[in-house]
Amino acid sequence: MPRWVVVVQTGYGESYALDEVEHLEDTLERARARLYEIACTHRPSSRLRQKSRQVYRIGDGDAYYATIEGRMSKHRVLYRLAELAWSTDTEPNPWQ
């Protein structure tokens, strides 16, 4: 079964961060469905008080761009799905 990670890229000004949101071991279709759920519900900042959110699909559904309007600021977030292509681990690593 393929292994996936959902990564989120956030930024403000000239500072950007890339974080792992969730690891999964599932089919491509289910991984894409989970990515969509995360793009629609994930809070990129614990202080964010969401007023509105717009989510745009990029390509075939392996990435989403979200604009999240908060009370004090606007967040622009990129959610991506990445498949494990290679690893030096000989034993499967349990996902957290």
Protein Blocks (a to p, Z undefined) as FASTA:
>chain_A
ZZddddddddehjbccdddfbdcdddfklmmmmmmmmmmmpcfbfklccfbdcdddehjh
paccdddddfkbccdddddddddfbdfbfbdcddZZ
